Amino acid sequence: MTNQLDSFFGAMADPTRRAVIDRLASGPASVSELPAPHQMALPTFMRHLKVLEDTGIVRSIKKGRVRTCHIEAAPLIEAQGWLAWQREIWEGRLDRLDALAHHISKTKNGENDAP
């Protein structure tokens, strides 16, 4: 799982690849139309697309002379699960830190918890 997440976040670290994912979120697109908004040579763009395909985030299907790309949900769901887990951990830590700060503040002011 760690290698898959490393590959996923490595692929998503590039703004061009994130833009491709954003575009594919609205539906499949042909390989010939995907590079249009990007100011780069086709071979350079194809390297970005290869990274996305190698990580499993994007799949392409060739039908005749047209190769169409679409998003694969599994890697996105896996990353979302990991991020949710991290958020839960950090929210718990911050809640404990807040409780400690509140306790220290009350102790400093001479308050106690007893009614």
C-alpha positions, 0 to 999 in steps of 0.5 A: 500500500505504501508504494501505491500511495507514494506513486499516487502522490508523486503523480499528483505532485505535478500541476499538469497531471492534476489538470489532466485529472481535473479534465477527466473528472468531467468524462473520458477524453481522447489522447489527442484532445488532452494536451490542448490546454497545456503549452508543451510538446506532445512527447512531453505531455505523453510522459505525463500521461504515462506516469498517470497510467503507470500509477493506475490513476488513468486508463486508456482504451484504444478503439481503432485509431483513437485512444481514449483516457478515463479515470480509475477510481481505486487509487483515488479512493485509496488516497482518500482513505489514507488522508481521512485516517491522517485527518482523524489522527491529527484532529485527535491530537489537536483536541488533546492539545486544546484540552491541555491548553484549557486545563493549563489556563484554568490552573494558571487562573486558580480555577479548578474543575470541582463545582 
